[in-house]
Amino acid sequence: MSKEKINIIVVGCGNMGTSHARAYHKLEDFNIVGLVDRNNDNLDRLTKEMGDYATFNDFDEALAKTNPDAVCIATYPKTHAELTIKSLEKGAHVFVEKPIAETIKDAEAIVSAAEKAGKKVVVGYILRHHPGWKKFIDVAGQLGKPLVMRMNLNQQSSEKEWKVHKSIMEAMSPIVDCGVHYVDVMCQMTKAKPISVSAIGARLSDEIDPDQYNYGQLQVRFDDGSVGWYESGWGPMISEQAFFIKDVMGPKGSVSISKNTFDLPRGSSADIGEHTSVRKLHLHHSDRDKNGKLTKDDEMIETADEPGHDELCYLEQEFFLKSIKEDLDLSDHLSEVVHTLKIVLASDESVKTGKTVELD
């Protein structure tokens, strides 16, 4: 093995960890020195697919025995801060899935630990690496101000997927866990400062904590007059009608990710590949003649060569590799990550207090 290779361990080998492990397996500059998961079935599945990599059930043991150059953390959110800080203190760069942490205090502790260690931390904001979503953000930014941004991602989950969702909700609600992606998209579209958050939520299952909720909707106001909402619900009772809405309106027209999510086969909303796909954008122009009649036809913008989920994770890991090899300054990245976490945590506070939360 070349000394130029980056030895890495993958912690958490479920859906996201599997996709990241496949990326490291393909990228010549990475060398997987350990796969870590409490579930041996996950480890057996991955080693059968990719080769006889070392496996561990305990993170501390893996970290001590492999002494990796980098760590990929794809565990449940409640463990992100602890595992990230341990990895940094061991001298490893870290790729950690979103959200970066459960609390702002923990998120800021990660940022401080990264600065102290002089190591890179990349957070899995996967949509930032998707060419179709980049195009969506670019077109939305040409619609004028203010913007109205409507987004949701509901998932009718059962069996294994519902078990995973219940585990995530031990730490945070759906609008916090997934909301960081879409609030981040809204901030990129407006380039404006969020000033307040309101939210509502409902507990639709007695299988989750009495203080938790599995359906929520947040509303954000920006200082340029823009507004946005994001809706997310998880569970076997969630409707799959229009479960995927990504729609933006401005004075000059509107743009939407064009996917028909009505009357699809059961389980479609739990297909992780569909959560990021774009395929084409529907652009509407508001130009009118002197009589008030619309003068331009709507446009369908194709997003060619769209990556699948594994390909998208590959793009993320290419960026992680670049950040290490080229010593990229990730201070803005981490600042934006902490900022979006503040917004979605404020929405959680709003649900629980019934009050609008003003942002600093």
Number of C-alpha atoms within 10 A of each C-alpha: 5 8 7 11 14 22 20 25 30 26 27 24 25 18 13 19 24 22 19 26 26 19 21 25 16 13 15 12 16 20 22 21 19 23 27 28 22 14 13 14 10 18 23 14 13 21 14 10 10 12 11 11 16 15 19 21 16 13 21 13 12 21 23 10 12 15 18 22 21 29 27 29 29 26 23 20 22 19 15 22 23 13 22 26 21 16 27 24 15 16 18 26 28 26 24 24 21 25 27 31 27 20 17 15 11 17 23 17 17 24 18 13 19 24 14 11 16 14 21 25 29 24 20 23 21 17 19 18 19 23 17 25 21 16 16 26 20 13 17 28 17 15 22 14 16 17 25 20 28 19 22 21 23 24 28 21 23 16 9 9 17 17 13 14 21 19 15 17 22 14 16 23 25 25 30 26 22 19 30 24 22 25 27 19 22 29 18 16 22 24 13 16 15 25 16 19 26 22 26 20 24 13 16 17 16 9 8 16 13 9 7 21 25 23 21 24 22 25 20 24 20 20 14 15 15 21 20 22 21 23 25 25 27 29 22 16 13 18 15 21 13 16 24 24 20 20 20 25 21 20 15 15 18 23 26 23 22 18 17 12 15 11 10 12 9 11 13 18 25 21 13 14 14 14 17 19 20 23 16 20 23 17 22 18 18 17 14 11 9 6 6 9 10 12 11 12 11 14 13 15 17 13 17 11 9 18 21 15 19 18 16 24 25 23 19 24 23 17 15 21 22 12 18 19 12 8 12 12 11 13 14 9 14 20 14 13 23 22 18 23 27 19 26 27 22 22 30 28 18 20 21 15 12 14 14 17 20 14 14 9
